[in-house]
Amino acid sequence: MTQPDRILCDAARLTAHITSLADQIASAHHSDIPLRLIGVRSRGVPIAERIAHELTTRLGIAIPVGAVDITLYRDDLTGSGRWPVLRGTDVPFDVEDAEIVLVDDVLYTGRTIRAAMNAVCDLGRPASVKLAVLVDRGGRELPIHPDYVGMRVEVSPTAIVRVHVAPHDIDEGIFQIERPKQARK
Amino acid sequence: MSIAPPPTPLPPPTPWKLKHLLGLEELSIQEITAILDTAESFGEVSKRSRKKVPALQGRIVFNLFFENSTRTRTSFSLAAKRLSADTQDFTASVSSLSKGETFIDTAKNIEAMGADVMVVRHPTPGAPHLLARHVSSSIINAGDGAHEHPTQGLLDLLTIRKKKKKIEGLTVGLVGDISHSRVARSNIWGLTKLGAHVILCGPPTLVPKCLEKLGCEVAHRLDDVMHRLDVVNVLRIQFERAAGGQFPSVAEYSHFYGMTQARIDMARSDLLLLAPGPINRGVELTPEVADGPNSAILEQVTNGLAVRMAVLHLLSGKFDQKPSEMGL
């Protein structure tokens, strides 16, 4: 990958942010509604698994984790010559009447989350859908707001904020990369 | 619980630019693998109670069938509907073709109505290729004469890969009327590209020696090769394409090449039996074999839907990753 211009968060603080997300979710949760996490592929999934692991310790019950692939739900795809990577939706539990927490790495325009909400609602009718993100970088283009936030950063609209998390990456952390000239569409 | 991380895809050599699906002969190994991978992940959509995703919302898929077909046309229509595309059937017998309009003019009219994809079946080999040169819509070959039937080839590959967990190194027998079979041609291209050994078996009139040039082994005695097969694909006698006289009688054909329980017993116990359908029970295979434990005939139909969804999705070219992963 491109050399990062700025390290926004190192591996230890990334883990602390995940713990903070688990704390926020646990304190807002009402025990009479089943709690389920769904990660947005790709990096939302390992983050969701780590939050679920901490929630399991706090709440004393196993919190199941699913994964959504939002490729088929996006409204802004262009034929860019990229090769297809469809990893599939894998939600091994019933979303009906459950409290669903969508988990993603970076929240920016909100379009990914809009697509993820549609994908989840195609599987059933949850009691509620909430949003947990590791990083909120602002710049929303849709009326979407996170319920649980790990960290907020202010970066220029041309910057890229990238989360590295195992097992996808070896060097964990959150990085800011200034984009080469190529303008955002 | 834990969800396995996705396998890291190999860096593709060139930009993805598949616009038409004309045959497996034209596809690279990587393109075939990408279609099969995508089809596997589409299997999940068909298991939902709400079997629909909005991937092709607002797009129009036209079925242009100049030959009879029920299952392929239905499968393409359902695949398009599961992706939220609008579908329209065009049947040659009730069209202006019977009033003298040319094939290309018909297609250009359909293009003018806004067709994004045309699914074409035609008795003449190369007809979809001709259209691909004259219209800007994406063309999917749904069978052109005895030439190719790529989505059938792909669904056979997918069924083999799901059942056997691999294709490379397998020995696959194609039994029957190879000469007149577009399914055979698509199977041969796909299987040999993915590293399987293909044995073509049937009477010399239907399986001429020259087919060895396609990288296959040719055999005329099925009983001699049964024990070597991991997979057998039993093709239909193409009564509508065969001129007649290729074999003395259907009964004799069935005696030498019909898939019976006795022949299944000659093979390995995990032999996978495929048949593209429609099957002629009692001719190419006996009912007990068609419904037996080795048969994956109905799974082929299910996989066919997933393959056609994958192809429709992939020809649209719109499958970027999340913006954050692309650096947006």
Chai-1 contact restraints between the chains, C-beta under 6 A:
chainA,res_idxA,chainB,res_idxB,connection_type,confidence,min_distance_angstrom,max_distance_angstrom,comment,restraint_id
A,V45,B,I3,contact,1.0,0.0,6.0,A-B,restraint_1
A,A67,B,I3,contact,1.0,0.0,6.0,A-B,restraint_2
A,T71,B,F319,contact,1.0,0.0,6.0,A-B,restraint_3
A,L72,B,V53,contact,1.0,0.0,6.0,A-B,restraint_4
A,L72,B,A55,contact,1.0,0.0,6.0,A-B,restraint_5
A,Y73,B,P54,contact,1.0,0.0,6.0,A-B,restraint_6
A,L77,B,K318,contact,1.0,0.0,6.0,A-B,restraint_7
A,L77,B,D320,contact,1.0,0.0,6.0,A-B,restraint_8
A,G79,B,G317,contact,1.0,0.0,6.0,A-B,restraint_9
A,G79,B,K318,contact,1.0,0.0,6.0,A-B,restraint_10
A,S80,B,D320,contact,1.0,0.0,6.0,A-B,restraint_11
A,G81,B,P15,contact,1.0,0.0,6.0,A-B,restraint_12
A,G81,B,W16,contact,1.0,0.0,6.0,A-B,restraint_13
A,R82,B,D320,contact,1.0,0.0,6.0,A-B,restraint_14
A,W83,B,P12,contact,1.0,0.0,6.0,A-B,restraint_15
A,W83,B,W16,contact,1.0,0.0,6.0,A-B,restraint_16
A,P84,B,A34,contact,1.0,0.0,6.0,A-B,restraint_17
A,P84,B,T38,contact,1.0,0.0,6.0,A-B,restraint_18
A,P84,B,L314,contact,1.0,0.0,6.0,A-B,restraint_19
A,P84,B,F319,contact,1.0,0.0,6.0,A-B,restraint_20
A,L86,B,T38,contact,1.0,0.0,6.0,A-B,restraint_21
A,L86,B,S41,contact,1.0,0.0,6.0,A-B,restraint_22
A,R87,B,P6,contact,1.0,0.0,6.0,A-B,restraint_23
A,G88,B,S41,contact,1.0,0.0,6.0,A-B,restraint_24
A,G88,B,E44,contact,1.0,0.0,6.0,A-B,restraint_25
A,T89,B,E44,contact,1.0,0.0,6.0,A-B,restraint_26
A,V106,B,S324,contact,1.0,0.0,6.0,A-B,restraint_27
A,T112,B,K322,contact,1.0,0.0,6.0,A-B,restraint_28
A,D122,B,R50,contact,1.0,0.0,6.0,A-B,restraint_29
A,I160,B,G327,contact,1.0,0.0,6.0,A-B,restraint_30
A,P167,B,P5,contact,1.0,0.0,6.0,A-B,restraint_31
